[in-house]
Amino acid sequence: MIHQNKRRPVKGGRVGQVRIIGGRWKGRRLKFVEVNGLRPTLDRVRETLFNWLMYDVAGARCLDLFAGSAAIGIEALSRGAKEVVFVEKNKKAADYIHHNLKELAFTNARVFNTSAEVVLKKNEQPYDIIFIDPPFYQDFLDKILQGLNIPAFVHEGTLVYVERERHSDDITVPDNWQLEKSKQVGGLEFYLYRVTVAESGL
């Protein structure tokens, strides 16, 4: 079991803001520390994503694997997710996630200050929705997607959201992941997949 790392927001570093765009906390602004590689998902991208998830997010158990500002995961909580697990390797960013969750009085969330690679080895319960928005220009996305395709992470019907820099190469996803939606916005491209366990023998 992964141990939680509970910290207070750190001092120092530039602080940015991102807006919750729907649900209970619509319009509320979240603070995040501007650290290298952290890119909050654009408002219009999150709006598209949660339109895709309109009938799925309420009551869902979610994983925000490269949480960063936590904008996606907190958006899910605002819209009625049952639980969100946040994974963020950067300590300063993880501290701000803790702070924002406390400010919004969310008790159905956990924050782990560790890497995605550690989580791939230690996770125990599958999720209904997984959000994957890793740092750009680091070629480990395909490996992460393959590593998630086990019963400890996914079940029949699990939805997996993937965001990356616009790229000429296709994403290599497991054969049992069916593409539901995709879109490009500026230099970004993002996808929503549905897991079909029967085809994989998971």
MARBA-3410 file (N, C-alpha, C, O; in Angstrom, 1 decimal):
202
0.8,-1.2,0.0,0.0,0.0,0.0,0.9,1.2,0.0,1.9,1.3,0.7 ~ 0.5,2.2,-0.8,1.3,3.5,-0.9,1.0,4.3,0.4,-0.2,4.4,0.7 ~ 2.0,4.9,1.0,1.7,5.8,2.1,1.6,7.2,1.6,2.3,7.7,0.8 ~ 0.6,7.9,2.2,0.3,9.3,1.9,1.4,10.2,2.5,1.9,9.9,3.6 ~ 1.7,11.3,1.8,2.7,12.2,2.2,2.0,13.5,2.5,1.7,14.3,1.5
1.6,13.8,3.7,0.8,15.0,4.0,1.7,16.2,4.4,2.4,16.1,5.3 ~ 1.6,17.2,3.6,2.5,18.4,3.8,1.6,19.7,3.7,0.6,19.7,3.1 ~ 2.2,20.7,4.3,1.6,22.1,4.1,2.2,22.7,2.8,3.3,22.4,2.4 ~ 1.4,23.6,2.2,1.9,24.3,1.0,3.3,25.0,1.4,3.4,25.6,2.4 ~ 4.2,24.9,0.4,5.5,25.4,0.7,5.6,26.9,0.3,4.8,27.4,-0.5
6.5,27.6,0.9,6.8,29.0,0.5,7.8,29.0,-0.6,8.6,28.1,-0.8 ~ 7.7,30.1,-1.4,8.6,30.3,-2.5,8.1,29.7,-3.8,7.2,28.8,-3.8 ~ 8.6,30.2,-4.9,8.1,29.7,-6.2,6.9,30.5,-6.7,6.1,31.0,-5.9 ~ 6.8,30.7,-8.0,5.6,31.5,-8.5,4.4,30.6,-8.4,4.4,29.4,-8.6 ~ 3.3,31.3,-8.1,2.0,30.6,-7.9,1.0,31.0,-9.0,0.8,32.2,-9.2
0.5,30.1,-9.7,-0.5,30.3,-10.7,-1.9,29.9,-10.3,-2.1,29.5,-9.1 ~ -2.9,30.2,-11.1,-4.3,29.8,-10.8,-4.9,29.1,-11.9,-4.6,29.4,-13.1 ~ -5.8,28.2,-11.6,-6.7,27.6,-12.6,-8.1,27.5,-12.1,-8.3,27.4,-10.9 ~ -9.0,27.6,-13.0,-10.5,27.8,-12.6,-11.2,26.4,-12.8,-11.0,25.7,-13.8 ~ -12.0,26.1,-11.8,-12.9,25.0,-11.9,-14.1,25.4,-12.9,-14.7,26.5,-12.6
-14.4,24.6,-13.8,-15.4,25.1,-14.9,-16.8,24.5,-14.7,-17.7,24.9,-15.5 ~ -17.0,23.5,-13.8,-18.3,23.0,-13.7,-18.5,22.3,-12.3,-17.6,22.1,-11.6 ~ -19.8,22.0,-12.0,-20.1,21.3,-10.8,-20.3,22.2,-9.6,-20.5,23.4,-9.7 ~ -20.2,21.5,-8.5,-20.4,22.2,-7.2,-19.5,23.5,-7.0,-20.0,24.5,-6.5 ~ -18.3,23.4,-7.4,-17.3,24.5,-7.2,-17.0,25.3,-8.5,-16.0,25.8,-8.6
-18.0,25.3,-9.4,-17.8,26.0,-10.6,-17.4,27.5,-10.3,-18.0,28.2,-9.5 ~ -16.4,27.9,-11.0,-15.9,29.3,-10.9,-14.8,29.5,-9.9,-14.1,30.5,-9.9 ~ -14.6,28.5,-9.0,-13.6,28.6,-7.9,-12.2,28.5,-8.5,-12.0,27.7,-9.5 ~ -11.3,29.3,-8.1,-9.9,29.2,-8.6,-9.0,28.5,-7.7,-9.0,28.7,-6.4 ~ -8.2,27.6,-8.2,-7.2,26.8,-7.5,-5.8,27.4,-7.7,-5.5,27.8,-8.8
-5.0,27.4,-6.6,-3.7,27.8,-6.7,-2.8,26.6,-7.0,-3.0,25.5,-6.5 ~ -1.7,26.8,-7.8,-0.7,25.8,-8.0,0.6,26.4,-8.1,0.7,27.6,-8.6 ~ 1.6,25.7,-7.7,3.0,26.2,-7.8,3.5,25.9,-9.2,3.4,24.8,-9.8 ~ 4.2,26.9,-9.8,4.7,26.8,-11.2,6.0,26.1,-11.2,7.1,26.8,-11.0 ~ 6.0,24.8,-11.3,7.3,24.1,-11.4,7.5,23.6,-12.8,6.6,23.5,-13.6
8.7,23.2,-13.1,9.1,22.8,-14.4,8.3,21.6,-14.9,8.2,20.6,-14.2 ~ 7.7,21.7,-16.1,6.9,20.6,-16.7,5.5,20.6,-16.3,4.7,19.8,-16.8 ~ 5.0,21.4,-15.4,3.6,21.4,-14.9,2.8,22.3,-15.8,3.1,23.5,-16.0 ~ 1.8,21.7,-16.5,0.9,22.5,-17.4,-0.5,22.2,-17.1,-1.0,21.1,-17.4 ~ -1.2,23.1,-16.4,-2.6,22.8,-16.2,-3.4,22.6,-17.5,-3.2,23.4,-18.5
-4.2,21.6,-17.6,-5.0,21.4,-18.8,-5.9,22.6,-19.1,-6.6,23.1,-18.2 ~ -5.9,23.0,-20.3,-6.6,24.2,-20.7,-8.1,24.1,-20.4,-8.7,23.0,-20.4 ~ -8.8,25.2,-20.1,-10.2,25.2,-19.8,-11.0,24.6,-20.9,-11.9,23.7,-20.6 ~ -10.7,24.9,-22.1,-11.6,24.4,-23.2,-11.3,22.9,-23.4,-12.2,22.2,-23.9 ~ -10.1,22.4,-23.1,-9.9,21.0,-23.2,-10.6,20.2,-22.1,-11.2,19.2,-22.3
-10.6,20.8,-20.8,-11.3,20.2,-19.7,-12.8,20.2,-20.0,-13.5,19.3,-19.7 ~ -13.3,21.3,-20.6,-14.7,21.4,-20.9,-15.1,20.3,-21.9,-16.2,19.6,-21.7 ~ -14.3,20.0,-22.9,-14.6,18.9,-23.9,-14.5,17.6,-23.2,-15.4,16.8,-23.3 ~ -13.5,17.4,-22.3,-13.3,16.1,-21.6,-14.5,15.8,-20.8,-15.1,14.7,-20.8 ~ -15.0,16.8,-20.0,-16.1,16.5,-19.1,-17.5,16.5,-19.8,-18.4,16.0,-19.3
-17.5,17.0,-21.0,-18.7,16.8,-21.8,-18.7,15.3,-22.3,-19.8,14.7,-22.3 ~ -17.5,14.8,-22.6,-17.4,13.4,-23.0,-17.8,12.5,-21.8,-18.4,11.4,-22.0 ~ -17.5,12.9,-20.6,-17.7,12.1,-19.4,-19.0,12.5,-18.6,-19.2,12.1,-17.5 ~ -19.9,13.2,-19.3,-21.1,13.8,-18.7,-21.9,12.7,-17.9,-22.3,13.0,-16.8 ~ -22.0,11.5,-18.4,-22.8,10.5,-17.7,-22.0,9.4,-17.0,-22.5,8.4,-16.5
-20.7,9.7,-16.9,-19.8,8.7,-16.3,-19.1,9.1,-15.0,-18.8,8.3,-14.2 ~ -18.9,10.4,-14.8,-18.0,10.9,-13.7,-18.7,10.8,-12.4,-18.1,10.5,-11.4 ~ -20.0,11.1,-12.3,-20.7,11.0,-11.0,-20.7,9.6,-10.4,-21.1,8.7,-11.1 ~ -20.1,9.5,-9.2,-20.1,8.2,-8.5,-18.9,7.4,-8.9,-18.7,6.3,-8.5 ~ -18.0,7.9,-9.8,-16.8,7.2,-10.3,-15.6,7.2,-9.3,-15.4,8.3,-8.7
-14.9,6.2,-9.3,-13.6,6.2,-8.6,-12.5,6.5,-9.7,-12.4,5.8,-10.7 ~ -11.7,7.6,-9.4,-10.8,8.1,-10.5,-9.4,8.1,-10.0,-9.1,8.2,-8.8 ~ -8.5,8.1,-11.0,-7.1,8.2,-10.8,-6.6,9.4,-11.6,-6.7,9.3,-12.8 ~ -5.9,10.4,-11.0,-5.3,11.5,-11.7,-3.8,11.2,-11.6,-3.1,11.5,-10.6 ~ -3.2,10.5,-12.6,-1.9,9.9,-12.5,-0.7,10.9,-12.5,0.3,10.6,-11.7
-0.8,11.9,-13.3,0.2,12.9,-13.3,-0.5,14.2,-12.9,-0.8,15.1,-13.8 ~ -0.8,14.4,-11.6,-1.8,15.4,-11.2,-1.4,16.8,-11.5,-2.3,17.6,-11.9 ~ -0.2,17.2,-11.3,0.2,18.6,-11.5,-0.5,19.6,-10.7,-0.4,19.6,-9.5 ~ -1.3,20.4,-11.3,-2.2,21.4,-10.6,-3.4,20.7,-10.0,-4.1,21.3,-9.2 ~ -3.7,19.5,-10.4,-4.9,18.7,-10.0,-6.1,19.2,-10.6,-7.2,18.9,-10.1
-6.1,20.1,-11.6,-7.3,20.7,-12.2,-8.2,19.6,-12.7,-9.5,19.8,-12.5 ~ -7.7,18.5,-13.3,-8.7,17.5,-13.8,-9.3,16.7,-12.7,-10.5,16.6,-12.7 ~ -8.5,16.3,-11.8,-9.1,15.5,-10.7,-10.0,16.3,-9.8,-11.1,15.7,-9.4 ~ -9.7,17.5,-9.5,-10.6,18.3,-8.7,-11.9,18.7,-9.5,-13.0,18.8,-8.9 ~ -11.7,18.9,-10.8,-12.9,19.0,-11.6,-13.8,17.8,-11.5,-15.1,18.0,-11.4
-13.3,16.6,-11.5,-14.1,15.4,-11.3,-14.8,15.4,-10.0,-15.9,15.0,-9.9 ~ -14.1,15.8,-8.9,-14.7,15.8,-7.6,-15.8,16.8,-7.6,-16.9,16.6,-7.0 ~ -15.6,18.0,-8.2,-16.6,19.0,-8.2,-17.9,18.5,-8.9,-19.0,19.0,-8.6 ~ -17.7,17.6,-9.9,-18.8,17.1,-10.6,-19.4,15.8,-10.1,-20.2,15.1,-10.8 ~ -19.0,15.4,-8.9,-19.6,14.3,-8.2,-18.9,13.0,-8.2,-19.5,11.9,-7.9
-17.6,12.9,-8.5,-16.8,11.7,-8.4,-16.9,11.1,-7.0,-16.8,11.9,-6.1 ~ -16.9,9.8,-6.9,-17.0,9.2,-5.6,-15.6,9.4,-4.8,-15.6,9.6,-3.6 ~ -14.5,9.2,-5.6,-13.2,9.3,-5.0,-12.2,9.6,-6.1,-12.4,9.2,-7.3 ~ -11.2,10.4,-5.8,-10.1,10.7,-6.7,-8.8,10.5,-6.0,-8.6,11.0,-4.9 ~ -7.9,9.7,-6.6,-6.6,9.5,-6.1,-5.6,10.3,-7.0,-5.6,10.1,-8.2
-4.9,11.2,-6.4,-3.9,12.1,-7.1,-2.5,11.5,-6.9,-2.1,11.2,-5.8 ~ -1.8,11.4,-8.0,-0.4,11.0,-7.9,0.5,12.2,-8.5,0.3,12.5,-9.7 ~ 1.4,12.7,-7.7,2.2,13.8,-8.2,3.6,13.7,-7.6,3.8,13.6,-6.4 ~ 4.6,13.6,-8.5,6.0,13.4,-8.0,6.6,14.6,-7.4,7.4,14.4,-6.5 ~ 6.3,15.8,-7.9,6.9,17.0,-7.3,6.3,17.3,-6.0,5.1,17.5,-5.8
7.2,17.5,-5.0,6.7,17.7,-3.6,5.9,19.0,-3.5,4.9,19.1,-2.8 ~ 6.4,20.1,-4.1,5.7,21.4,-4.0,4.3,21.3,-4.6,3.4,21.8,-4.0 ~ 4.2,20.7,-5.8,2.9,20.6,-6.4,2.0,19.7,-5.6,0.8,20.0,-5.5 ~ 2.5,18.6,-5.0,1.7,17.8,-4.1,1.2,18.5,-2.9,0.0,18.4,-2.5 ~ 2.0,19.4,-2.4,1.6,20.2,-1.2,0.4,21.1,-1.6,-0.5,21.2,-0.8
0.5,21.7,-2.7,-0.6,22.6,-3.2,-1.9,21.8,-3.4,-3.0,22.3,-3.2 ~ -1.8,20.6,-3.9,-3.0,19.7,-4.1,-3.6,19.5,-2.7,-4.9,19.6,-2.6 ~ -2.8,19.1,-1.7,-3.4,18.9,-0.4,-4.1,20.2,0.1,-5.2,20.2,0.6 ~ -3.4,21.3,-0.1,-4.0,22.6,0.3,-5.4,22.9,-0.3,-6.3,23.3,0.3 ~ -5.4,22.7,-1.7,-6.7,23.0,-2.4,-7.8,22.0,-1.9,-8.9,22.4,-1.8
-7.5,20.8,-1.7,-8.5,19.8,-1.3,-9.0,20.2,0.1,-10.2,20.1,0.4 ~ -8.1,20.7,1.0,-8.5,21.1,2.3,-9.4,22.4,2.2,-10.4,22.5,2.9 ~ -9.0,23.3,1.4,-9.8,24.5,1.2,-11.2,24.3,0.7,-12.2,24.9,1.1 ~ -11.4,23.3,-0.2,-12.7,22.9,-0.7,-13.4,21.9,0.1,-14.5,21.5,-0.3 ~ -12.8,21.4,1.2,-13.4,20.5,2.1,-13.7,19.1,1.5,-14.7,18.5,1.9
-12.9,18.7,0.6,-13.1,17.4,0.0,-12.4,16.3,0.9,-11.3,16.5,1.3 ~ -13.2,15.3,1.3,-12.7,14.2,2.2,-12.6,12.9,1.4,-12.1,11.9,1.9 ~ -13.0,12.9,0.2,-13.0,11.7,-0.7,-11.9,11.7,-1.7,-12.1,11.4,-2.8 ~ -10.7,12.2,-1.2,-9.5,12.2,-2.1,-8.3,11.9,-1.3,-8.2,12.1,-0.1 ~ -7.3,11.3,-2.0,-6.0,11.0,-1.5,-4.9,11.5,-2.4,-5.1,11.5,-3.6
-3.8,11.9,-1.8,-2.7,12.5,-2.6,-1.5,11.7,-2.2,-1.1,11.5,-1.1 ~ -0.8,11.2,-3.3,0.5,10.4,-3.1,1.6,11.2,-3.8,1.6,11.4,-5.0 ~ 2.6,11.6,-3.0,3.7,12.3,-3.5,4.8,11.2,-3.9,5.7,10.9,-3.2 ~ 4.6,10.7,-5.1,5.4,9.6,-5.7,5.3,9.6,-7.2,4.6,10.4,-7.8 ~ 6.0,8.7,-7.8,6.1,8.6,-9.3,5.0,7.7,-9.8,4.6,6.8,-9.1
4.7,7.8,-11.1,3.7,6.9,-11.7,4.3,5.5,-11.7,3.6,4.5,-11.6 ~ 5.6,5.4,-11.9,6.3,4.1,-11.9,6.1,3.3,-10.6,5.9,2.1,-10.6 ~ 6.1,4.0,-9.5,5.9,3.4,-8.2,4.5,2.9,-8.0,4.2,1.8,-7.6 ~ 3.6,3.8,-8.5,2.1,3.4,-8.4,1.8,2.2,-9.3,1.0,1.3,-8.9 ~ 2.5,2.1,-10.4,2.3,0.9,-11.3,2.6,-0.4,-10.6,2.0,-1.5,-10.9
3.5,-0.3,-9.6,3.9,-1.5,-8.9,3.1,-1.8,-7.6,3.0,-3.0,-7.2 ~ 2.4,-0.8,-7.1,1.8,-0.9,-5.8,0.3,-0.7,-5.7,-0.3,-1.0,-4.7 ~ -0.3,-0.3,-6.8,-1.8,-0.1,-6.8,-2.5,-1.4,-6.5,-2.1,-2.4,-6.9 ~ -3.7,-1.3,-5.8,-4.4,-2.5,-5.5,-5.9,-2.6,-6.0,-6.4,-3.7,-6.2 ~ -6.5,-1.4,-6.2,-7.9,-1.4,-6.6,-8.1,-0.7,-8.0,-7.5,0.3,-8.2
-8.9,-1.3,-8.9,-9.1,-0.7,-10.2,-9.9,0.6,-10.1,-10.6,0.9,-9.1 ~ -9.9,1.3,-11.2,-10.6,2.6,-11.3,-11.6,2.6,-12.4,-11.6,1.8,-13.3 ~ -12.6,3.5,-12.2,-13.6,3.7,-13.3,-13.1,4.6,-14.4,-13.5,4.4,-15.5 ~ -12.4,5.6,-13.9,-11.8,6.6,-14.9,-10.4,6.9,-14.5,-10.1,7.1,-13.3 ~ -9.5,6.9,-15.5,-8.1,7.2,-15.3,-7.7,8.4,-16.2,-7.9,8.4,-17.4
-7.1,9.4,-15.6,-6.7,10.6,-16.3,-5.1,10.6,-16.4,-4.4,10.4,-15.4 ~ -4.6,10.7,-17.7,-3.2,10.6,-17.9,-2.8,11.8,-18.7,-3.1,11.9,-19.9 ~ -2.0,12.7,-18.1,-1.5,13.9,-18.7,-0.1,14.1,-18.3,0.2,15.0,-17.5 ~ 0.8,13.3,-18.8,2.2,13.4,-18.4,3.0,14.6,-18.9,2.5,15.2,-19.8 ~ 4.1,14.9,-18.4,5.0,15.9,-18.9,5.3,15.7,-20.4,5.5,14.5,-20.8
5.3,16.7,-21.2,5.5,16.6,-22.6,7.0,16.2,-22.9,7.9,16.5,-22.1 ~ 7.1,15.6,-24.1,8.5,15.4,-24.6,9.3,14.5,-23.8,10.5,14.6,-23.7 ~ 8.6,13.5,-23.1,9.3,12.5,-22.4,8.7,11.1,-22.8,7.5,10.9,-22.6 ~ 9.5,10.3,-23.5,9.0,9.2,-24.2,8.7,8.0,-23.3,9.3,6.9,-23.5 ~ 7.8,8.1,-22.3,7.4,7.0,-21.5,5.9,6.7,-21.5,5.4,5.9,-20.8
5.2,7.5,-22.3,3.7,7.3,-22.3,3.2,5.9,-22.7,2.4,5.4,-22.0 ~ 3.8,5.4,-23.8,3.4,4.0,-24.2,3.6,3.0,-23.1,2.8,2.1,-22.9 ~ 4.7,3.1,-22.4,5.1,2.2,-21.4,4.1,2.3,-20.2,3.6,1.3,-19.6 ~ 3.7,3.5,-19.9,2.7,3.7,-18.8,1.4,3.1,-19.2,0.7,2.5,-18.3 ~ 0.9,3.3,-20.4,-0.4,2.8,-20.8,-0.4,1.3,-20.8,-1.4,0.7,-20.4
0.7,0.7,-21.2,0.7,-0.8,-21.2,0.8,-1.3,-19.7,0.1,-2.3,-19.4 ~ 1.4,-0.6,-18.9,1.5,-1.0,-17.4,0.2,-0.9,-16.7,0.0,-1.6,-15.7 ~ -0.7,0.0,-17.2,-2.0,0.1,-16.5,-3.0,-1.0,-16.9,-4.0,-1.1,-16.2 ~ -2.7,-1.8,-17.9,-3.6,-2.7,-18.4,-3.6,-4.0,-17.6,-3.4,-5.1,-18.2 ~ -3.8,-3.9,-16.3,-3.9,-5.1,-15.4,-5.1,-4.9,-14.5,-5.6,-3.8,-14.3
-5.6,-6.0,-13.9,-6.7,-5.9,-13.0,-6.6,-4.9,-11.8,-7.6,-4.5,-11.2 ~ -5.4,-4.6,-11.4,-5.1,-3.7,-10.3,-5.5,-2.3,-10.7,-5.7,-1.4,-9.8 ~ -5.7,-2.0,-12.0,-6.0,-0.7,-12.4,-7.3,-0.6,-13.2,-8.0,0.4,-13.0 ~ -7.6,-1.5,-14.1,-8.8,-1.4,-14.9,-9.7,-2.6,-14.8,-9.3,-3.7,-14.4 ~ -11.0,-2.3,-15.1,-12.0,-3.4,-15.2,-12.8,-3.2,-16.5,-12.5,-2.2,-17.2
-13.7,-4.0,-16.7,-14.6,-3.9,-17.9,-15.2,-2.5,-17.9,-16.0,-2.1,-16.9 ~ -15.0,-1.7,-18.9,-15.6,-0.4,-19.1,-14.8,0.8,-18.5,-15.3,1.9,-18.6 ~ -13.7,0.5,-17.9,-12.9,1.6,-17.4,-12.6,2.6,-18.6,-12.2,2.2,-19.7 ~ -12.7,3.9,-18.3,-12.4,4.9,-19.3,-11.0,5.5,-19.0,-10.7,5.8,-17.8 ~ -10.2,5.7,-20.0,-8.8,6.2,-19.9,-8.7,7.4,-20.8,-8.8,7.3,-22.0
-8.4,8.6,-20.1,-8.2,9.8,-20.8,-6.7,10.0,-21.0,-5.9,9.9,-20.0 ~ -6.2,10.3,-22.2,-4.8,10.6,-22.5,-4.6,11.9,-23.2,-5.3,12.2,-24.2 ~ -3.7,12.7,-22.6,-3.4,14.0,-23.2,-1.9,14.1,-23.5,-1.1,13.7,-22.7 ~ -1.5,14.6,-24.7,-0.1,14.7,-25.0,0.1,15.8,-26.0,-0.8,16.4,-26.5 ~ 1.4,16.1,-26.2,1.7,17.1,-27.3,1.3,16.5,-28.6,1.3,15.3,-28.9
1.0,17.4,-29.5,0.6,17.0,-30.9,1.8,16.3,-31.5,2.9,16.8,-31.5 ~ 1.5,15.1,-32.1,2.6,14.2,-32.4,2.3,13.5,-33.7,1.1,13.3,-34.1 ~ 3.3,13.2,-34.5,3.1,12.5,-35.8,3.0,11.0,-35.6,2.4,10.4,-36.4 ~ 3.5,10.5,-34.5,3.4,9.1,-34.2,2.1,8.7,-33.5,1.7,9.5,-32.7 ~ 1.6,7.6,-33.8,0.4,7.1,-33.1,0.7,6.7,-31.7,1.9,6.2,-31.4
-0.2,6.8,-30.7,-0.1,6.2,-29.4,-0.2,4.7,-29.5,-1.1,4.2,-30.2 ~ 0.6,4.0,-28.8,0.5,2.5,-28.7,-0.2,2.2,-27.5,0.3,2.2,-26.4 ~ -1.5,1.8,-27.7,-2.3,1.4,-26.5,-2.6,-0.1,-26.6,-2.4,-0.7,-27.6 ~ -3.0,-0.7,-25.4,-3.3,-2.1,-25.4,-4.4,-2.4,-26.5,-5.3,-1.6,-26.7 ~ -4.4,-3.6,-27.0,-5.4,-4.0,-28.0,-6.8,-4.0,-27.6,-7.7,-3.8,-28.4
-7.0,-4.2,-26.3,-8.4,-4.2,-25.7,-8.9,-2.8,-25.3,-9.9,-2.7,-24.7 ~ -8.2,-1.8,-25.7,-8.7,-0.4,-25.4,-9.3,0.1,-26.7,-8.6,0.2,-27.7 ~ -10.6,0.5,-26.6,-11.3,1.0,-27.8,-11.4,2.5,-27.8,-11.8,3.1,-26.7 ~ -11.0,3.1,-28.9,-11.0,4.6,-28.9,-12.5,5.1,-29.0,-13.2,4.7,-29.9 ~ -12.9,5.9,-28.0,-14.2,6.5,-27.9,-14.3,7.9,-28.6,-15.2,8.2,-29.3
-13.3,8.7,-28.2,-13.3,10.1,-28.6,-11.9,10.5,-28.8,-11.0,10.0,-28.2 ~ -11.7,11.5,-29.7,-10.4,12.2,-29.8,-10.5,13.6,-30.4,-11.5,13.9,-31.1 ~ -9.6,14.4,-30.1,-9.7,15.8,-30.6,-8.3,16.4,-30.5,-7.4,16.0,-29.7 ~ -8.1,17.4,-31.3,-6.8,18.2,-31.3,-7.2,19.7,-31.1,-8.1,20.2,-31.7 ~ -6.4,20.3,-30.2,-6.6,21.8,-29.9,-5.2,22.4,-29.9,-4.4,22.1,-29.0
-4.9,23.2,-30.9,-3.6,23.8,-30.9,-2.5,22.8,-31.0,-2.5,21.9,-31.9 ~ -1.5,22.8,-30.1,-0.4,21.9,-30.0,-0.7,20.6,-29.2,0.2,19.8,-28.9 ~ -2.0,20.4,-28.8,-2.4,19.3,-28.0,-3.2,18.3,-28.8,-3.9,18.7,-29.7 ~ -3.2,17.1,-28.4,-4.2,16.1,-28.8,-4.6,15.2,-27.6,-3.8,15.0,-26.7 ~ -5.8,14.9,-27.6,-6.3,14.1,-26.4,-7.3,13.1,-26.9,-8.0,13.2,-27.9
-7.4,12.0,-26.1,-8.1,10.8,-26.5,-8.9,10.2,-25.3,-8.5,10.5,-24.1 ~ -10.0,9.5,-25.5,-10.7,8.8,-24.5,-10.9,7.4,-25.0,-11.4,7.1,-26.0 ~ -10.4,6.4,-24.2,-10.4,5.0,-24.5,-11.3,4.3,-23.5,-11.5,4.7,-22.3 ~ -12.0,3.2,-23.9,-12.7,2.3,-23.1,-12.1,0.9,-23.1,-11.8,0.4,-24.1 ~ -11.9,0.4,-21.9,-11.3,-0.9,-21.7,-12.3,-2.0,-21.9,-13.4,-2.0,-21.3
-12.0,-3.0,-22.6,-12.8,-4.2,-22.8,-12.0,-5.4,-22.3,-11.1,-5.9,-22.9 ~ -12.4,-5.9,-21.1,-11.6,-6.9,-20.4,-11.8,-8.3,-21.2,-10.8,-9.0,-21.2 ~ -12.9,-8.5,-21.7,-13.2,-9.8,-22.4,-12.2,-10.1,-23.5,-11.9,-11.3,-23.7 ~ -11.7,-9.1,-24.1,-10.8,-9.3,-25.3,-9.4,-9.5,-24.8,-8.5,-9.9,-25.6 ~ -9.1,-9.2,-23.6,-7.7,-9.2,-23.1,-7.4,-10.4,-22.2,-6.2,-10.7,-22.1
-8.4,-11.0,-21.6,-8.2,-12.1,-20.7,-7.6,-11.6,-19.4,-7.0,-12.3,-18.6 ~ -7.9,-10.3,-19.0,-7.4,-9.7,-17.8,-8.0,-10.5,-16.6,-7.7,-10.2,-15.4
END
